[in-house]
Amino acid sequence: MTHAGAGLDEEQKARLTDINGRLSTLTTTFEKNLLNDTNDLAVVFDDVADLDGLTEGEISAAARAAADRGLEGAWLISLTLFTGHPCLGSLRNRRSRERIMVASRARGARDNDNDNRPVLREIVRLRAERAELLGFASHAAYVTSDETAGSPQSVRDLLFRLAAPAARNARSEQAALQAMADAEPEPFTIDAHDWAFFTEKVRAAEYDIDTAALRPWFEAERVLRDGVFRAATELYGITFAERTDLPGYHPDVRVFEVFNADGSALGLYLLDLYTRDTKRGGAWMNSIVSQSRLRGTAPVVVNNLNVVQPEPGTPTLLTLDEVTTLFHEFGHALHGLFATVTYPHFAGTNVFRDFVEFPSQVNEMWIFWPGILTAYARHIDTDEPLDADIVERLTAAESFNQGFATSEYLAAAWLDQAWHSLTSAQAAQDIDVAGFEASALQEIGLDNPVVPTRYSSTYFAHIFSGGYSAGYYSYIWSEVLDADTVEWFRDNGGLMRANGDRFRARLLGVGGAKDPLEAYRDFRGRDAEIAPLLRRRGLEDHPTAD
């Protein structure tokens, strides 16, 4: 009620209404600009040799994307929401990698109709003004006051605790990449667009794994049915039946009816797998209808991904990252499907922002679970399962490149906090966006140009057009709970109905109807500990992480 302005006088309420209305327009404008610029900056290649390293399916998809835009005889690589791009790990042509990276980082920061710099500056200023109107020092204080973190200082403490060891690990990883670049016929200094490509070389050298070569084992339909759905069936007893008689909001959208173990109807699950020009980037879950005893409604949830659609008749082969994303987003879907609340306001994912990622992160643990992996990871042509030795090496490599991964994420989380910690007076200044970013990243020690932030401000949709403003830290905050929970599952037998029923009843089902940390204590028997997260990311050996 305080956040909604219930304590304001009439004049203040009128100003709050104006601010909220303007912010609604600005966030929509930010998203529209980003979508337009992402489409405009998609990289066109005139020579297929420039795409050396991509699979036949990827090249076919690029040709189809170009043809869809009337560019016959060309190949088009569309941009993902985050700074990097899946193709960067495979492309052998360094200039091709550079073109994709430069295009990605330019989005929303050019002097044209899609320039998001003035848009985000006004968003920041109005959010700061609204926070002060409501009695908070900053937008970050306004947001965290109603989260499990409680204050910006708690967020700052966690980010700083992790930043130094993450940056140190990233520099060690960079040195290993540089050694490989120095051994090239024409040595060069590693740049941001080289990181993914040479990381795959190091991964292959250290763990003998070429993740790009694993795609034939990750056919999308099999991953969905024999991986994602199977894990949910074994853990929770639920089953899925595709309803081809129910049309989705787009021809690509599939609809599944979900049933409880006793055969009773639970809800509907929609899957929107493929990218298209009219669809925003990234991956997410939405509740189309929230469960509610009051209204008598059953849940209808949708998972959105942005997988490149192959030519008709060609199977969709996923990267390991895309497999992870599908399991992750389905964790959100389960949160929505399992809701058992009276009021729809508290259903499923309607929990504190820094708690909402927790169930989805936990669901990722089943990707490599033996009985699940052997069911879905089978070669598209031979039906051979993924070799056990490869699985062992993939598991051993889970902390590989975590210096980079943690650093790029923390950099984005810190930018979010930096923008939203400004007072209204500070935000009213004519801030140079690039200069502000550079200063913020230097402050936290994550200003390594070879490890760019996962999102720069002008394409940081999570915080400027999504629901994560001053809350992007929540992924790592939730991962503390996630890592602790994964240890609980492993200690208690893993993929078992008793474990799933406990997790569903005590945590997933209650949604926001109960304090999340209370629900966690009810499930776990104690508060979460940070040690499992530090071990997972390879940060526990550093003094600054103690």
Backbone torsions as a table, in degrees:
resi	resn	phi	psi	omega
1	MET	NA	-39.7	176.3
2	THR	-62.0	-44.8	179.5
3	HIS	-62.6	-29.8	-179.2
4	ALA	-82.9	-6.6	176.3
5	GLY	92.4	20.7	-177.3
6	ALA	-63.1	-25.6	-177.4
7	GLY	-90.2	5.0	-176.8
8	LEU	-87.8	156.4	173.4
9	ASP	-81.8	178.0	-172.1
10	GLU	-63.2	-40.8	179.9
11	GLU	-64.9	-42.2	178.7
12	GLN	-66.7	-38.2	178.0
13	LYS	-63.5	-37.4	178.4
14	ALA	-64.7	-41.0	178.6
15	ARG	-66.5	-39.6	178.2
16	LEU	-61.6	-41.0	177.9
17	THR	-61.8	-42.8	178.6
18	ASP	-62.5	-43.9	-179.1
19	ILE	-62.9	-46.6	-178.5
20	ASN	-63.2	-38.9	178.0
21	GLY	-64.2	-44.5	179.8
22	ARG	-66.5	-40.1	178.5
23	LEU	-63.1	-37.3	177.6
24	SER	-60.6	-42.7	178.0
25	THR	-65.9	-44.1	-176.3
26	LEU	-66.5	-42.1	-179.7
27	THR	-66.2	-35.3	175.3
28	THR	-66.3	-41.3	178.2
29	THR	-62.5	-42.8	178.9
30	PHE	-57.7	-47.2	-178.5
31	GLU	-65.0	-41.6	179.4
32	LYS	-64.0	-45.3	178.3
33	ASN	-59.8	-43.0	-178.5
34	LEU	-65.2	-43.3	178.8
35	LEU	-61.8	-45.4	-179.9
36	ASN	-62.7	-44.9	-177.4
37	ASP	-70.9	-33.9	176.5
38	THR	-62.9	-41.4	177.3
39	ASN	-68.2	-43.3	-177.4
40	ASP	-65.3	-34.1	-174.7
41	LEU	-93.2	2.6	173.9
42	ALA	-52.5	137.5	-169.1
43	VAL	-91.3	124.4	-179.0
44	VAL	-100.3	129.3	177.4
45	PHE	-113.9	132.6	-179.4
46	ASP	-94.0	-14.5	-177.8
47	ASP	-125.5	120.6	-177.8
48	VAL	-63.2	-20.8	178.0
49	ALA	-62.9	-25.5	178.4
50	ASP	-68.4	-14.7	-179.3
51	LEU	-103.5	18.9	177.8
52	ASP	-55.1	129.9	-178.0
53	GLY	113.3	-25.5	177.5
54	LEU	-77.4	155.5	178.9
55	THR	-75.2	165.4	177.8
56	GLU	-59.2	-39.3	179.1
57	GLY	-66.1	-39.7	178.8
58	GLU	-66.1	-40.8	178.8
59	ILE	-66.8	-39.7	177.1
60	SER	-61.6	-42.7	179.1
61	ALA	-64.7	-37.9	178.9
62	ALA	-66.4	-37.8	177.4
63	ALA	-66.2	-40.2	178.9
64	ARG	-65.7	-41.7	179.1
65	ALA	-61.5	-39.5	178.0
66	ALA	-67.4	-44.1	-179.8
67	ALA	-61.9	-35.8	178.3
68	ASP	-62.1	-23.5	177.6
69	ARG	-99.8	10.5	179.1
70	GLY	80.1	17.7	-178.8
71	LEU	-103.4	72.6	-178.9
72	GLU	-67.6	141.4	179.4
73	GLY	77.1	13.9	178.7
74	ALA	-125.3	174.0	178.9
75	TRP	-133.0	130.9	-174.5
76	LEU	-119.2	126.9	175.3
77	ILE	-105.0	109.8	178.5
78	SER	-77.4	155.6	-173.9
79	LEU	-93.1	144.1	173.9
80	THR	-87.2	169.2	-176.7
81	LEU	-68.6	-40.4	-176.5
82	PHE	-79.2	169.1	-172.7
83	THR	-61.5	-48.3	-179.6
84	GLY	-74.6	-173.8	-179.0
85	HIS	-151.4	139.5	-179.9
86	PRO	-54.0	-32.3	-178.4
87	CYS	-68.2	-21.9	-176.0
88	LEU	-64.1	-23.3	179.5
89	GLY	-78.7	-12.9	-174.8
90	SER	-116.0	-31.3	-174.1
91	LEU	-64.1	124.2	-179.2
92	ARG	-83.5	-25.9	-178.8
93	ASN	-77.9	114.2	-175.5
94	ARG	-63.7	-37.6	179.2
95	ARG	-64.2	-37.3	178.0
96	SER	-63.7	-43.0	177.8
97	ARG	-61.8	-43.3	-178.9
98	GLU	-62.7	-42.8	179.9
99	ARG	-59.1	-42.4	-179.6
100	ILE	-67.0	-44.5	-179.4
101	MET	-64.4	-44.4	180.0
102	VAL	-61.8	-43.3	178.6
103	ALA	-62.4	-43.3	-179.4
104	SER	-59.4	-45.2	-174.8
105	ARG	-77.7	-12.6	-178.6
106	ALA	-86.2	-11.8	-172.3
107	ARG	-60.4	129.2	176.3
108	GLY	75.6	4.1	-175.6
109	ALA	-123.1	24.5	178.2
110	ARG	-110.1	155.1	-179.9
111	ASP	-79.1	75.5	177.9
112	ASN	-147.7	-169.8	-177.0
113	ASP	-68.0	-14.1	-178.9
114	ASN	-102.1	15.6	-178.7
115	ASP	-66.8	115.5	-177.9
116	ASN	-92.3	-1.9	-177.5
117	ARG	-64.2	-50.3	177.0
118	PRO	-65.4	-29.8	179.8
119	VAL	-66.0	-49.5	-176.9
120	LEU	-69.2	-32.5	177.6
121	ARG	-62.9	-41.3	179.1
122	GLU	-70.1	-37.2	176.0
123	ILE	-58.7	-47.8	-179.3
124	VAL	-61.4	-43.4	-178.4
125	ARG	-63.9	-45.3	-177.5
126	LEU	-70.2	-36.5	176.3
127	ARG	-64.2	-39.8	178.3
128	ALA	-65.6	-42.0	178.1
129	GLU	-63.5	-43.1	179.6
130	ARG	-62.0	-41.9	179.7
131	ALA	-60.3	-45.6	-179.8
132	GLU	-67.2	-35.5	176.3
133	LEU	-60.7	-34.3	-178.3
134	LEU	-90.5	1.9	174.2
135	GLY	96.5	18.8	-179.7
136	PHE	-114.1	151.7	-176.8
137	ALA	-70.7	-27.0	-177.0
138	SER	-159.7	169.4	176.6
139	HIS	-64.0	-35.7	177.6
140	ALA	-62.6	-39.8	177.5
141	ALA	-66.9	-40.2	177.7
142	TYR	-59.4	-46.8	-176.7
143	VAL	-69.9	-50.7	-173.5
144	THR	-71.4	-17.1	177.3
145	SER	-63.0	-21.7	-179.4
146	ASP	-116.6	32.6	176.0
147	GLU	-127.9	171.9	179.0
148	THR	-68.3	-24.9	179.4
149	ALA	-64.1	-40.7	175.5
150	GLY	88.3	-31.6	-177.3
151	SER	-160.1	156.5	174.9
152	PRO	-61.1	-30.6	-178.9
153	GLN	-63.7	-38.5	177.7
154	SER	-62.9	-40.2	177.5
155	VAL	-65.2	-47.3	179.7
156	ARG	-57.2	-43.3	-178.6
157	ASP	-60.4	-44.3	-179.3
158	LEU	-66.3	-45.7	-177.8
159	LEU	-62.7	-43.0	178.9
160	PHE	-67.5	-33.9	179.7
161	ARG	-62.1	-33.4	-176.6
162	LEU	-95.1	-24.2	-171.0
163	ALA	-64.7	-46.4	-175.4
164	ALA	-62.2	-51.0	177.8
165	PRO	-65.4	-32.5	178.4
166	ALA	-65.5	-45.8	179.4
167	ALA	-63.2	-39.2	179.6
168	ARG	-64.7	-44.6	178.1
169	ASN	-63.4	-38.6	179.1
170	ALA	-63.1	-39.1	178.6
171	ARG	-65.5	-36.5	176.1
172	SER	-64.9	-42.2	177.5
173	GLU	-63.5	-40.2	179.6
174	GLN	-62.4	-39.4	179.1
175	ALA	-62.1	-38.9	178.3
176	ALA	-66.0	-39.0	177.9
177	LEU	-67.1	-41.3	-179.0
178	GLN	-62.7	-37.0	177.7
179	ALA	-60.0	-37.1	178.4
180	MET	-71.6	-39.8	178.6
181	ALA	-65.6	-34.1	178.7
182	ASP	-66.9	-24.9	-178.8
183	ALA	-88.4	-1.8	178.2
184	GLU	-68.1	155.6	177.5
185	PRO	-53.8	-36.4	174.8
186	GLU	-122.4	90.8	-175.7
187	PRO	-57.9	150.6	177.9
188	PHE	-152.8	167.0	178.4
189	THR	-87.4	128.2	-179.7
190	ILE	-57.3	133.5	175.5
191	ASP	-120.5	174.7	-176.0
192	ALA	-56.8	-38.2	-176.9
193	HIS	-74.9	-8.9	178.6
194	ASP	-93.2	-17.6	-168.7
195	TRP	-56.9	-51.7	-175.4
196	ALA	-63.2	-41.0	-178.1
197	PHE	-63.7	-47.8	-177.9
198	PHE	-77.2	-24.8	172.7
199	THR	-62.0	-40.5	177.8
200	GLU	-64.7	-33.9	177.0
201	LYS	-67.0	-43.6	178.8
202	VAL	-64.9	-42.0	178.7
203	ARG	-59.2	-42.7	179.7
204	ALA	-65.6	-37.6	-178.5
205	ALA	-72.1	-42.3	-174.8
206	GLU	-84.2	-35.5	-175.7
207	TYR	-119.8	-1.8	-178.8
208	ASP	55.4	47.1	-179.6
209	ILE	-127.0	126.6	170.8
210	ASP	-111.0	97.2	-173.8
211	THR	-62.9	-30.5	178.9
212	ALA	-63.7	-31.8	-179.1
213	ALA	-76.1	-6.4	-178.3
214	LEU	-85.4	-9.6	-174.6
215	ARG	-55.7	-37.1	178.2
216	PRO	-60.1	-16.8	177.5
217	TRP	-88.5	-6.1	-175.0
218	PHE	-121.3	63.5	176.4
219	GLU	-74.3	130.6	-167.0
220	ALA	-56.6	-44.4	-177.1
221	GLU	-64.4	-39.4	-179.8
222	ARG	-71.2	-38.3	176.6
223	VAL	-59.8	-42.4	-179.1
224	LEU	-65.0	-54.0	-170.8
225	ARG	-79.8	-45.1	-174.4
226	ASP	-94.2	-5.5	177.6
227	GLY	-112.4	-74.9	-175.3
228	VAL	-61.4	-53.4	-178.4
229	PHE	-67.6	-40.6	-176.9
230	ARG	-62.6	-43.5	179.0
231	ALA	-60.0	-41.9	180.0
232	ALA	-66.3	-36.4	178.5
233	THR	-66.6	-45.5	-178.9
234	GLU	-67.2	-35.5	-175.8
235	LEU	-83.7	-38.2	-173.1
236	TYR	-118.8	-9.2	179.7
237	GLY	81.8	1.8	-177.1
238	ILE	-80.8	153.0	179.5
239	THR	-129.6	165.6	-172.2
240	PHE	-132.8	137.3	176.0
241	ALA	-132.5	122.1	-178.5
242	GLU	-71.1	136.7	-179.4
243	ARG	-111.6	85.4	179.8
244	THR	-69.8	-12.9	178.3
245	ASP	-80.8	-10.7	179.9
246	LEU	-103.3	112.9	-177.9
247	PRO	-76.4	140.3	173.9
248	GLY	-84.3	-178.4	-179.1
249	TYR	-78.3	-5.9	175.4
250	HIS	-149.0	149.7	-178.0
251	PRO	-56.5	-26.0	-179.9
252	ASP	-79.2	-13.2	-174.9
253	VAL	-80.5	130.5	179.0
254	ARG	-106.8	147.7	-176.7
255	VAL	-121.0	131.4	178.5
256	PHE	-126.0	135.1	171.7
257	GLU	-89.2	138.4	-175.9
258	VAL	-112.9	135.1	-177.5
259	PHE	-122.5	145.7	172.8
260	ASN	-71.4	171.2	-178.5
261	ALA	-60.8	-29.7	-179.7
262	ASP	-85.3	5.1	178.3
263	GLY	91.5	-7.1	179.1
264	SER	-72.5	149.6	-178.3
265	ALA	-70.2	135.3	178.3
266	LEU	-105.4	-46.5	-179.0
267	GLY	171.2	-166.8	178.5
268	LEU	-117.9	141.7	176.5
269	TYR	-120.6	126.2	178.5
270	LEU	-110.7	141.9	177.7
271	LEU	-124.5	121.0	177.3
272	ASP	-116.9	90.6	-166.6
273	LEU	-83.7	-36.9	-164.4
274	TYR	-97.7	153.0	176.3
275	THR	-78.2	154.6	172.6
276	ARG	-158.5	159.3	-173.1
277	ASP	-61.4	-27.0	-177.2
278	THR	-89.8	3.0	-174.7
279	LYS	-109.6	134.7	179.6
280	ARG	-69.4	157.9	-176.3
281	GLY	-75.5	172.7	176.5
282	GLY	92.6	-164.4	179.6
283	ALA	-142.3	142.2	-176.6
284	TRP	-162.2	168.7	175.1
285	MET	-122.1	140.9	173.4
286	ASN	-127.2	145.8	168.2
287	SER	-94.2	113.9	177.5
288	ILE	-78.2	-41.4	172.4
289	VAL	-130.8	129.7	178.5
290	SER	-91.2	143.5	174.8
291	GLN	-65.1	142.7	178.1
292	SER	-161.2	125.0	173.7
293	ARG	-69.2	-34.5	-178.6
294	LEU	-61.1	-46.4	-178.2
295	ARG	-90.0	-13.6	-176.8
296	GLY	71.6	30.0	-176.7
297	THR	-101.0	144.6	173.9
298	ALA	-100.2	153.6	-174.8
299	PRO	-74.3	143.5	170.7
300	VAL	-129.2	115.6	-175.0
301	VAL	-124.9	155.0	-179.8
302	VAL	-132.7	138.8	170.1
303	ASN	-105.7	129.1	176.0
304	ASN	-112.5	131.0	169.8
305	LEU	-126.2	177.7	177.7
306	ASN	-132.5	58.1	177.4
307	VAL	-79.3	137.3	178.3
308	VAL	-68.1	129.2	-177.1
309	GLN	-84.3	125.5	179.9
310	PRO	-76.2	177.8	176.5
311	GLU	-60.7	150.6	177.8
312	PRO	-54.3	136.6	-179.9
313	GLY	86.4	-4.8	179.8
314	THR	-101.8	133.2	-178.7
315	PRO	-67.5	150.2	176.8
316	THR	-87.9	114.9	179.8
317	LEU	-105.4	126.1	-175.4
318	LEU	-95.0	152.5	167.7
319	THR	-80.3	165.4	177.0
320	LEU	-61.2	-36.7	177.4
321	ASP	-62.2	-39.2	-180.0
322	GLU	-70.9	-34.1	173.2
323	VAL	-60.9	-45.9	178.8
324	THR	-60.0	-42.6	-179.9
325	THR	-62.7	-40.7	-179.8
326	LEU	-64.6	-45.3	176.1
327	PHE	-61.9	-40.9	-179.1
328	HIS	-62.1	-52.6	-177.3
329	GLU	-65.1	-31.0	177.0
330	PHE	-68.0	-28.3	173.6
331	GLY	-60.5	-39.7	173.9
332	HIS	-63.6	-42.6	-179.4
333	ALA	-59.4	-42.0	177.9
334	LEU	-62.1	-38.6	178.3
335	HIS	-58.1	-41.7	178.4
336	GLY	-73.2	-40.5	-177.5
337	LEU	-67.8	-33.3	-174.0
338	PHE	-87.8	3.1	-177.7
339	ALA	-57.0	138.6	179.2
340	THR	-136.6	52.3	-173.4
341	VAL	-111.8	164.0	177.5
342	THR	-80.7	-47.3	-174.3
343	TYR	-101.0	130.0	-176.7
344	PRO	-61.0	-23.8	179.2
345	HIS	-58.6	-25.0	-176.4
346	PHE	-107.8	9.4	-172.5
347	ALA	-76.7	137.6	168.7
348	GLY	56.9	-115.5	-174.8
349	THR	-79.6	4.8	176.9
350	ASN	-79.6	65.1	178.6
351	VAL	-123.8	177.9	175.9
352	PHE	-54.2	139.5	-176.2
353	ARG	-56.6	-35.8	-177.6
354	ASP	-84.4	11.2	174.2
355	PHE	-116.9	-18.2	-168.3
356	VAL	-67.2	-29.6	-178.5
357	GLU	-78.8	-15.0	-174.2
358	PHE	-57.1	-54.3	-178.0
359	PRO	-62.5	-34.9	-179.1
360	SER	-69.8	-36.3	177.7
361	GLN	-67.4	-38.2	177.7
362	VAL	-61.0	-38.6	-176.5
363	ASN	-64.3	-20.1	178.1
364	GLU	-67.2	-18.6	-175.4
365	MET	-65.5	-20.4	-175.7
366	TRP	-83.3	-6.4	-179.7
367	ILE	-56.7	-44.8	-177.4
368	PHE	-103.5	10.4	179.3
369	TRP	-65.7	128.5	-168.9
370	PRO	-47.9	-53.7	-177.1
371	GLY	-65.9	-28.8	179.5
372	ILE	-80.0	-48.4	-177.6
373	LEU	-59.0	-44.6	-178.3
374	THR	-67.5	-21.8	179.2
375	ALA	-78.5	-40.1	-174.3
376	TYR	-102.3	-27.8	-175.8
377	ALA	-88.3	79.0	-178.7
378	ARG	-129.7	140.9	-173.6
379	HIS	-61.4	135.8	-174.1
380	ILE	-61.7	-29.5	-177.4
381	ASP	-99.2	-39.5	-172.9
382	THR	-103.1	-13.8	-175.9
383	ASP	65.7	13.7	177.3
384	GLU	-72.0	137.0	177.3
385	PRO	-71.8	159.7	176.2
386	LEU	-61.1	129.5	-175.4
387	ASP	-56.1	137.1	-177.4
388	ALA	-60.0	-32.6	179.3
389	ASP	-66.9	-37.8	177.2
390	ILE	-65.7	-42.2	178.8
391	VAL	-60.3	-42.8	179.6
392	GLU	-62.1	-41.2	179.9
393	ARG	-70.6	-36.5	175.9
394	LEU	-61.9	-42.0	178.9
395	THR	-65.0	-42.5	179.1
396	ALA	-64.9	-27.1	-176.4
397	ALA	-89.9	7.3	-175.0
398	GLU	-61.2	-30.4	178.2
399	SER	-92.1	1.3	179.2
400	PHE	-67.2	138.1	177.8
401	ASN	64.6	18.0	-179.0
402	GLN	-73.7	-20.5	173.3
403	GLY	-61.4	-47.4	177.5
404	PHE	-64.2	-51.9	-175.4
405	ALA	-60.5	-42.6	180.0
406	THR	-69.8	-39.3	-178.3
407	SER	-65.7	-45.7	-177.8
408	GLU	-65.5	-36.5	177.2
409	TYR	-68.4	-49.9	-178.7
410	LEU	-60.3	-35.6	178.4
411	ALA	-60.6	-44.6	178.6
412	ALA	-66.1	-42.7	179.8
413	ALA	-62.1	-37.3	-179.8
414	TRP	-71.0	-39.2	175.7
415	LEU	-58.6	-42.2	177.1
416	ASP	-57.5	-48.4	179.6
417	GLN	-65.3	-39.5	-178.4
418	ALA	-62.3	-47.9	178.7
419	TRP	-61.2	-43.4	-171.2
420	HIS	-91.5	3.6	171.6
421	SER	-94.7	-2.8	179.2
422	LEU	-70.1	142.0	170.8
423	THR	-76.6	168.2	-179.9
424	SER	-63.8	-34.1	178.2
425	ALA	-66.3	-43.5	178.9
426	GLN	-66.0	-41.6	-178.0
427	ALA	-69.8	-20.1	-179.7
428	ALA	-74.6	-13.6	178.6
429	GLN	-70.5	157.4	177.6
430	ASP	-81.6	84.4	-171.6
431	ILE	-78.5	130.4	172.1
432	ASP	-78.2	115.5	-171.7
433	VAL	-62.1	-48.5	-178.9
434	ALA	-62.9	-41.2	178.8
435	GLY	-65.8	-39.3	178.3
436	PHE	-62.3	-45.2	179.2
437	GLU	-60.0	-47.4	-177.6
438	ALA	-59.9	-42.9	-179.7
439	SER	-65.8	-42.4	-179.0
440	ALA	-64.2	-43.5	-178.3
441	LEU	-69.7	-32.2	175.9
442	GLN	-66.5	-38.0	-178.5
443	GLU	-59.2	-39.6	-176.8
444	ILE	-96.0	-0.4	176.5
445	GLY	79.3	25.6	-179.4
446	LEU	-118.6	39.0	-175.3
447	ASP	-99.8	33.1	177.6
448	ASN	-79.6	114.6	-176.2
449	PRO	-64.9	-19.9	179.1
450	VAL	-80.9	-13.7	177.8
451	VAL	-121.5	76.8	-177.2
452	PRO	-68.3	156.8	176.8
453	THR	-60.1	144.7	-177.9
454	ARG	-57.9	-33.9	174.7
455	TYR	-137.4	127.0	167.4
456	SER	-82.9	163.0	-170.5
457	SER	-57.0	-41.3	-172.6
458	THR	-72.0	-13.1	172.8
459	TYR	-128.2	27.2	178.7
460	PHE	-88.1	74.6	-174.5
461	ALA	-63.9	-32.1	-179.6
462	HIS	-53.2	-40.4	-172.4
463	ILE	-103.3	-19.5	-177.8
464	PHE	-110.1	-7.8	172.3
465	SER	-142.7	-1.9	177.3
466	GLY	-111.8	-161.9	-174.7
467	GLY	-101.1	20.2	-173.2
468	TYR	-108.7	18.5	-179.6
469	SER	-59.8	129.3	-175.8
470	ALA	59.3	16.4	-176.5
471	GLY	-132.5	9.6	-179.2
472	TYR	-67.0	-21.9	175.3
473	TYR	-59.2	-17.6	-170.2
474	SER	-63.0	-24.2	178.5
475	TYR	-62.7	-48.0	-179.1
476	ILE	-75.0	-33.5	176.5
477	TRP	-61.5	-45.5	178.7
478	SER	-68.2	-29.4	-177.4
479	GLU	-68.3	-23.2	172.7
480	VAL	-59.9	-46.4	177.8
481	LEU	-66.7	-41.7	-178.2
482	ASP	-59.9	-51.8	-177.6
483	ALA	-62.1	-37.5	178.5
484	ASP	-67.0	-38.1	179.9
485	THR	-70.4	-39.9	178.0
486	VAL	-58.2	-41.4	177.0
487	GLU	-62.2	-38.4	178.7
488	TRP	-62.5	-46.8	179.5
489	PHE	-58.9	-45.4	-178.5
490	ARG	-64.7	-38.6	-179.8
491	ASP	-71.0	-18.6	-174.6
492	ASN	-114.9	22.7	172.2
493	GLY	100.0	-3.0	172.5
494	GLY	73.7	-123.4	-170.1
495	LEU	-80.6	79.8	-178.7
496	MET	-130.8	145.8	-179.5
497	ARG	-57.1	-39.9	-178.5
498	ALA	-60.9	-40.5	178.8
499	ASN	-67.6	-44.3	179.5
500	GLY	-63.3	-42.2	-179.8
501	ASP	-63.7	-37.6	178.5
502	ARG	-66.4	-46.2	-179.5
503	PHE	-64.0	-40.7	-179.8
504	ARG	-66.4	-48.1	-173.7
505	ALA	-72.7	-42.3	-171.9
506	ARG	-89.6	-18.9	-175.7
507	LEU	-129.0	-57.8	-175.4
508	LEU	-65.2	-43.5	-173.4
509	GLY	-67.4	-31.6	-172.7
510	VAL	-78.0	-17.8	177.8
511	GLY	52.6	-133.4	-179.8
512	GLY	-92.1	9.3	-179.0
513	ALA	-76.2	-6.7	179.8
514	LYS	-139.7	148.1	176.9
515	ASP	-54.2	126.3	-174.5
516	PRO	-57.8	-40.6	-178.9
517	LEU	-71.9	-28.4	172.3
518	GLU	-65.9	-44.8	178.4
519	ALA	-61.5	-38.9	179.1
520	TYR	-63.9	-44.6	178.9
521	ARG	-63.0	-35.6	178.5
522	ASP	-64.7	-39.4	179.1
523	PHE	-74.9	-48.1	-170.7
524	ARG	-88.4	-25.8	-177.5
525	GLY	89.9	-0.2	178.2
526	ARG	-167.9	175.0	174.1
527	ASP	-72.9	158.8	178.6
528	ALA	-71.7	150.2	176.2
529	GLU	-113.3	148.2	-175.5
530	ILE	-83.3	-18.3	-174.8
531	ALA	-54.8	-42.7	179.5
532	PRO	-60.7	-36.2	177.8
533	LEU	-65.6	-44.6	-179.9
534	LEU	-61.7	-39.4	178.0
535	ARG	-66.0	-43.3	-178.0
536	ARG	-59.0	-41.6	-175.5
537	ARG	-94.6	7.0	177.1
538	GLY	67.9	31.2	-176.2
539	LEU	-108.5	-1.0	-170.1
540	GLU	-75.1	-16.0	-175.7
541	ASP	-86.4	-3.8	-175.4
542	HIS	-93.8	133.9	-178.8
543	PRO	-56.5	-35.2	-176.8
544	THR	-70.6	-12.4	-179.9
545	ALA	-97.0	1.5	-179.3
546	ASP	-74.6	NA	NA
